[in-house]
Structure formats: C-alpha cells, structure tokens
Amino acid sequence: MTRFRFQVAATDGKARTGAITTPRGEIRTPAFMPVGTAATVKAMMPENVRATGADILLGNTYHLMLRPGAERVAKLGGLHRFMNWDRPILTDSGGFQVMSLSDLRKLTEEGVRFKSHIDGSEHFLSPERSMEIQKLLGSDIVMCFDECPALPADRPRIEESMRLSMRWAQRSRDAFGDRPGHALFGIQQGGLEEDLRAESAEALRGIEFDGYAVGGLAVGEGQEAMFGCLDYAPGQLPQEKPRYLMGVGKPDDIVGAVQRGIDMFDCVLPSRSGRTGQAQTRFGQVNLRNARHAEDPRPLDPDCTCPCCTNYSRAYLHHVHKSQEIIAAMLLTWHNLHYYQELMQGLRDAIAAGSLDAFVAAFHARRAEGDMERL
C-alpha cells in the first residue's frame, strides 16, 4: 500500500510547494479543499468538483454523525463510495461545530455532551468517539479532537482550552492506533499568544502526528491579527510535515497564509457565495444581484475558462439568481471553485519559479482595480 508522505519540491521565502501522497492519490500543495459538509459540495456533482482541479475534499464529522450516521455510512461502504468521490477526503473532528453550539453543549474533561441542532437529541463526542466516527467514515486524513474558544477570549480561558486540547490530542493519537495509509493531524491551539502556541506545538511534537493544523484562527480576530499569528505559528511546527490552516478563507487570506508557510486550506466561502449570488474573481468579489448586470451580455470574467464564464452572460446569471433558479447556484459555485483552484495553481507555479513576490503583487494590483466598467 502507498504510504502517507509529504515532500516539499520548492520553496520561496517561507512558502512551499510540493505534494502529499496518499493511497487514494496525490494532493498538490498548497491545496484548497472544497467543503463537502454533509457528503456533498453543495450544488456540485463530484466529477465537476474534480474538474475544477480539486485533489481532496473535506467532510464534516459532526454533521455526518447526526445525519445519516457514521455507522450507516460504514454499512454502505464508507464515505468515498457513499458520495462517489474516489480521491482523498479529510474529515474534521467535530470540535469546531460543537464549539459554535455553545448554548447547547456541556464541556468536561471527558468530552462534550450536546444537543443536535436538527432534532434536539442528545449526543456525546470525545476524542475516542471522534476517532471511531472518522474511522467508520473511512477518511484518509483524520483530525484529532480539540476545543477551540472563539476570539477574543482572555488568556486564562485560552490557556485552559489549549491544555485540554493537548490532553485530547494524546487521547486521539492513542485511539487512532495504527492505520496504514491513513493519516492523523494534530491541531495547534493557543489563540494569539505566541508562548501558548509554542507550548502547544511542543506538546504536539512530543505526541507525533502525520501533519499539523494551525487551529483557532478565523474565529473573529480579523486578518491583521491572524497574519500576526501566522508570522510565527507555522515555524513552530515540524518543517517536514504538512501544515493546514483550518477554515480559511478569502482569496487574500489564502495568499497571505501561503506566504507564511501554510500548505492546506478549506473554507465554505466559494460554495456559500455561489448560492448567494456572489462571484469570487481575479478582480475581487462581484455581486450578481446588482441591477447593473441585468442587461450585460459579457461573461463574468472574460479570462476565465470555467463553464459559467465560457457559456453564460452576466445578464443570465443575474436573471437566474433573481428568479431563484437552481442553475444559478450551480454555475456560480462551479466558477468560484474553479477560481480558487486556479489561484492555488498560480501560487504553486510561482513558488516553483521563485517568483512568488511578483505573483502576489500582481494579485493585489488586479483586485485593487476592481470589476470591469459597467456598460
């Protein structure tokens, strides 16, 4: 069996490009993972997600354990077969979703007892149960179970949470066991406190993981504070392992994080934006709901090669979104995912060529120009 491994092919400053090898295929890094929360990337067929250039998807432990249930997915052949995606899948641990339901949960050393947002039924998640669920789902990359406080939070709260997460990281490692071909990632916590991040990284290094996530960011702290943390946090983690920034983000967040040494990303933004009439483009975000597009025969982006831009006008996209037609979400989601994967390819190529600074300068300059002039 192909073993899980990570190789850096080239660097430019702190940025790296390379590949993660798994039994289900190679993941080119830096990588963006479209989010398939409930075993589907909303409004997309799996083969179309692949056509955008995605090497890996993210599935959600919390949502899948509630519906349809991890045991049922296992009985039906595992998550890959269930959702018709034969390439790698990363599952998050469920910790972030439980955190966001703080009014419905009770946190103890053992784990988290919470009520389902679907029907109010009571459930329990612990490091051991999270590992069991992710094994039943059959994901290729498993995330350890952690607790993540929303920012801003006071230092004692961040410190207490980080140390609990490190104890849970050890329990996650113990429960994960030996699973050849599958990887377990640890999650660094510590808020915006450099010394707490260092303490967390040291604990994770001691446990040893196949990859490491920078957790607890993009939870309300703002881009400047996030970049301030990323100026040091990735460097506290092992150089020879992939680094994953969870839940990020906007295109300029991704570009800045790649410059600071991050290898993997996920975010609901491209698919969620597609459903709300927002297009992510090389000249920034375009709102197709605006009346200025109603009679515009031009494509969304004349330089984009996705089916949305090559076959449909802004006027049509405006019309189908205003009419609440399903094709609006399909086309705009496809475009957004295509744009994100094109951005990742551009970053990989620039790092390999040693021209990342020029690429980043051009990226920001194009976005600063804004959308094309209205007709």
WOJO-V671392 format. One record per residue. N is the residue number from 1. RES is the residue in one letter. OMEGA is omega in degrees with one decimal (999 if undefined). Layout:
BEGIN
<<N RES OMEGA> <N RES OMEGA>>
END
This chain:
BEGIN
<<1 M 174.3> <2 T 179.2> <3 R 177.9> <4 F 176.6> <5 R -179.2> <6 F 178.2> <7 Q 175.1> <8 V -178.2> <9 A -178.2> <10 A 175.7> <11 T 173.6> <12 D -169.2> <13 G 177.1> <14 K -176.4> <15 A 179.6> <16 R 167.7> <17 T -177.7> <18 G -177.8> <19 A 170.0> <20 I 178.2> <21 T 176.9> <22 T 177.1> <23 P -178.6> <24 R 176.1> <25 G -176.2> <26 E 176.7> <27 I 179.4> <28 R -178.8> <29 T -0.3> <30 P -175.2> <31 A 170.4> <32 F -178.7> <33 M 171.9> <34 P -175.3> <35 V 175.4> <36 G -169.6> <37 T -173.9> <38 A -179.7> <39 A 172.2> <40 T 167.1> <41 V -169.6> <42 K 176.6> <43 A -177.5> <44 M 167.7> <45 M -178.9> <46 P -178.7> <47 E 177.4> <48 N 174.2> <49 V 178.2> <50 R -178.5> <51 A 177.0> <52 T -179.7> <53 G -179.1> <54 A 178.2> <55 D -172.0> <56 I 175.4> <57 L 173.3> <58 L 173.3> <59 G -171.5> <60 N -177.9> <61 T -177.1> <62 Y -176.2> <63 H -177.8> <64 L 177.4> <65 M 178.7> <66 L -176.7> <67 R 10.3> <68 P -175.2> <69 G -176.4> <70 A 179.7> <71 E 179.2> <72 R 178.4> <73 V 179.1> <74 A -179.6> <75 K -178.6> <76 L 171.9> <77 G 178.3> <78 G -172.3> <79 L -179.0> <80 H 180.0> <81 R -177.3> <82 F -175.6> <83 M 176.8> <84 N 175.6> <85 W -172.9> <86 D 179.7> <87 R -175.7> <88 P 174.1> <89 I 169.7> <90 L 173.3> <91 T 172.4> <92 D -168.6> <93 S -174.2> <94 G -175.8> <95 G -177.4> <96 F -180.0> <97 Q 178.7> <98 V 177.7> <99 M -176.2> <100 S 176.6> <101 L -169.7> <102 S 179.7> <103 D -179.1> <104 L -171.2> <105 R 172.1> <106 K -174.1> <107 L 174.3> <108 T 176.1> <109 E -176.1> <110 E -177.1> <111 G -176.9> <112 V 172.5> <113 R -175.5> <114 F 177.8> <115 K 179.0> <116 S 175.6> <117 H -177.4> <118 I -173.8> <119 D 177.7> <120 G 179.5> <121 S -175.6> <122 E -179.6> <123 H 178.9> <124 F 175.7> <125 L 176.3> <126 S 175.3> <127 P -177.7> <128 E -179.5> <129 R 178.0> <130 S 177.7> <131 M 179.3> <132 E -180.0> <133 I -177.5> <134 Q 174.5> <135 K 177.9> <136 L 177.9> <137 L 176.5> <138 G -177.9> <139 S -177.3> <140 D 176.9> <141 I -176.3> <142 V 177.3> <143 M 177.4> <144 C -175.8> <145 F -177.8> <146 D 175.6> <147 E -172.1> <148 C 178.2> <149 P 175.5> <150 A 176.3> <151 L 0.6> <152 P 174.8> <153 A -178.6> <154 D -174.1> <155 R 179.3> <156 P 179.2> <157 R 179.9> <158 I -179.5> <159 E -179.5> <160 E -179.4> <161 S -179.3> <162 M -177.9> <163 R 173.8> <164 L 179.0> <165 S 179.2> <166 M 174.9> <167 R 177.1> <168 W 177.3> <169 A 177.7> <170 Q 178.3> <171 R 177.4> <172 S 178.7> <173 R -180.0> <174 D -177.3> <175 A -179.3> <176 F 176.9> <177 G -177.9> <178 D -178.0> <179 R -177.8> <180 P 179.8> <181 G 177.2> <182 H -175.8> <183 A 175.0> <184 L 179.0> <185 F 171.1> <186 G -177.1> <187 I 177.1> <188 Q 175.0> <189 Q -179.4> <190 G 176.8> <191 G -179.6> <192 L -176.9> <193 E -174.4> <194 E -178.3> <195 D 177.6> <196 L 174.5> <197 R 179.3> <198 A 178.5> <199 E 178.4> <200 S -180.0> <201 A 179.8> <202 E 178.2> <203 A -179.4> <204 L 176.5> <205 R -179.9> <206 G 179.9> <207 I -179.1> <208 E 178.6> <209 F 179.3> <210 D 178.6> <211 G -174.0> <212 Y 176.5> <213 A 167.6> <214 V -176.9> <215 G 173.2> <216 G 173.4> <217 L -174.3> <218 A 178.9> <219 V 174.4> <220 G -174.6> <221 E -179.0> <222 G -173.9> <223 Q -176.6> <224 E 179.1> <225 A 179.1> <226 M 178.9> <227 F 176.8> <228 G 177.3> <229 C -178.7> <230 L 175.0> <231 D 180.0> <232 Y -170.7> <233 A -179.9> <234 P -179.8> <235 G 176.3> <236 Q -177.0> <237 L -177.1> <238 P -177.6> <239 Q -171.4> <240 E -178.9> <241 K 178.8> <242 P 179.2> <243 R -170.9> <244 Y 176.3> <245 L -169.4> <246 M 172.4> <247 G -177.4> <248 V -7.6> <249 G 176.7> <250 K -178.1> <251 P -178.7> <252 D 172.1> <253 D -177.4> <254 I -179.4> <255 V 179.7> <256 G -179.8> <257 A 175.6> <258 V 177.6> <259 Q -176.9> <260 R 170.4> <261 G 178.9> <262 I -175.1> <263 D -173.8> <264 M -178.3> <265 F 166.3> <266 D 175.5> <267 C 176.0> <268 V -170.7> <269 L -176.4> <270 P 179.5> <271 S 179.0> <272 R 177.8> <273 S -179.8> <274 G -179.0> <275 R -179.0> <276 T 175.2> <277 G -178.9> <278 Q 176.9> <279 A 174.2> <280 Q -175.2> <281 T 179.8> <282 R 176.1> <283 F 176.2> <284 G -177.6> <285 Q 178.7> <286 V -178.7> <287 N -177.3> <288 L 176.8> <289 R -175.7> <290 N -176.4> <291 A -179.2> <292 R -177.2> <293 H -169.2> <294 A -179.3> <295 E -176.8> <296 D -176.8> <297 P -175.7> <298 R 174.5> <299 P 176.9> <300 L 176.8> <301 D -175.8> <302 P -179.9> <303 D -177.5> <304 C -176.5> <305 T -179.8> <306 C -179.2> <307 P 179.2> <308 C -175.4> <309 C -177.5> <310 T -172.6> <311 N -171.6> <312 Y -179.3> <313 S 173.2> <314 R 179.7> <315 A 179.3> <316 Y -179.7> <317 L 176.5> <318 H -178.2> <319 H -174.8> <320 V 175.8> <321 H 179.3> <322 K -179.7> <323 S -179.6> <324 Q 176.1> <325 E -176.3> <326 I -178.1> <327 I 178.8> <328 A 178.6> <329 A -179.3> <330 M -176.0> <331 L -177.0> <332 L 176.2> <333 T 177.8> <334 W 179.3> <335 H -176.5> <336 N 179.4> <337 L 176.5> <338 H 179.9> <339 Y -179.7> <340 Y -178.9> <341 Q 175.5> <342 E 176.8> <343 L 179.9> <344 M 178.8> <345 Q 177.1> <346 G 177.5> <347 L 179.4> <348 R -178.9> <349 D -177.8> <350 A 178.4> <351 I -179.4> <352 A -178.0> <353 A -177.7> <354 G -176.3> <355 S -175.2> <356 L -178.6> <357 D 179.4> <358 A 178.5> <359 F -178.5> <360 V 178.2> <361 A 178.6> <362 A 178.1> <363 F -178.4> <364 H 180.0> <365 A -179.7> <366 R 179.6> <367 R -179.8> <368 A 179.0> <369 E 179.6> <370 G -176.2> <371 D 178.2> <372 M -178.6> <373 E 178.6> <374 R -179.2> <375 L 999>>
END
